[in-house]
Amino acid sequence: MDQINWEGYEVPTREAVWVCVNCEEEPRKAEIVDAVDYLLEFDAREPTRLDVPKRRKLRLRTSRAALAHTPGFRDFLSLVISGQMNETDPWDRFKEVYERD
């Protein structure tokens, strides 16, 4: 399976346009063999309030098998990322997704 890279991915929200500036894959330990973590960092562009952070992080844990073998799963994860970036409490987020809902 090729590594996924979301760098450049943009998510417009009420608070800012969040642009992914860094995406790192972090393989999981043996306790969850199928899982892979992606650490995504987003910069705020065009913030609408002074309290919007300049950068925020999203750790996305997902299934290697689903990424490799489930049609449309990568597109589904893009929707998950957009949904998480629309949440603001807390600014830095963690989400586990192993299958499509």
C-alpha positions as CSV (number, residue, x, y, z in Angstrom):
1,M,0.0,0.0,0.0
2,D,1.3,3.5,-0.9
3,Q,1.6,6.0,1.9
4,I,-1.2,8.5,2.0
5,N,-0.3,12.2,2.0
6,W,-2.8,14.9,2.8
7,E,-0.3,17.8,2.5
8,G,-2.1,20.6,0.7
9,Y,-5.6,19.3,1.7
10,E,-7.8,22.3,2.6
11,V,-10.8,22.4,4.9
12,P,-12.8,25.6,5.0
13,T,-14.5,26.1,8.3
14,R,-16.2,29.1,10.1
15,E,-12.9,29.7,12.0
16,A,-10.4,29.5,9.1
17,V,-9.3,27.7,6.1
18,W,-7.2,24.8,7.5
19,V,-4.4,23.7,5.2
20,C,-2.5,20.5,5.9
21,V,1.2,21.4,6.0
22,N,2.6,18.1,7.3
23,C,1.4,14.5,7.2
24,E,3.4,11.8,8.9
25,E,2.6,8.1,9.0
26,E,3.4,6.4,12.3
27,P,3.1,2.6,12.2
28,R,1.4,1.2,15.3
29,K,2.9,-1.2,17.7
30,A,2.1,-5.0,17.6
31,E,-1.0,-4.6,19.8
32,I,-3.0,-3.4,16.8
33,V,-1.3,-5.0,13.8
34,D,-3.7,-3.6,11.2
35,A,-3.7,0.0,12.5
36,V,-1.7,3.0,11.2
37,D,-1.6,6.5,12.6
38,Y,-1.4,9.6,10.6
39,L,-0.3,12.8,12.3
40,L,-1.6,15.8,10.3
41,E,-0.7,19.4,11.1
42,F,-2.9,22.2,9.7
43,D,-2.1,25.9,9.5
44,A,-4.9,28.5,9.8
45,R,-5.4,30.7,6.7
46,E,-7.7,33.6,6.8
47,P,-8.7,33.2,10.5
48,T,-12.0,34.9,11.4
49,R,-11.3,35.4,15.2
50,L,-8.2,36.3,17.2
51,D,-8.5,33.2,19.4
52,V,-8.0,30.8,16.4
53,P,-4.7,29.0,16.8
54,K,-2.1,29.3,14.1
55,R,-1.7,25.5,13.9
56,R,-3.6,22.5,15.0
57,K,-3.0,18.7,14.9
58,L,-5.2,15.7,14.0
59,R,-4.1,12.2,14.8
60,L,-6.1,9.8,12.6
61,R,-5.9,6.1,13.4
62,T,-7.2,3.8,10.7
63,S,-7.0,0.4,9.1
64,R,-4.2,-0.5,6.7
65,A,-6.4,-3.3,5.2
66,A,-9.4,-0.9,4.6
67,L,-7.1,1.6,2.9
68,A,-5.6,-1.1,0.7
69,H,-8.8,-3.1,-0.1
70,T,-11.9,-1.0,0.5
71,P,-13.0,1.0,-2.6
72,G,-13.7,4.7,-1.6
73,F,-12.2,4.4,1.9
74,R,-9.6,7.1,1.2
75,D,-12.3,9.5,0.1
76,F,-14.3,8.5,3.2
77,L,-11.3,9.4,5.4
78,S,-11.1,12.8,3.7
79,L,-14.7,13.4,4.9
80,V,-13.7,12.3,8.4
81,I,-10.8,14.8,8.4
82,S,-13.1,17.6,7.2
83,G,-15.6,16.8,10.0
84,Q,-12.9,16.7,12.6
85,M,-11.5,20.1,11.5
86,N,-14.9,21.6,11.9
87,E,-14.8,20.7,15.6
88,T,-13.1,23.2,17.9
89,D,-13.2,21.7,21.4
90,P,-10.4,20.7,21.7
91,W,-8.6,22.2,18.8
92,D,-6.1,19.3,18.6
93,R,-8.1,16.1,17.8
94,F,-7.8,12.3,17.8
95,K,-10.1,10.0,15.8
96,E,-10.1,6.3,15.1
97,V,-11.8,5.0,12.0
98,Y,-11.6,1.4,10.9
99,E,-14.6,1.1,8.6
100,R,-17.2,3.2,6.8
101,D,-20.2,4.0,8.9
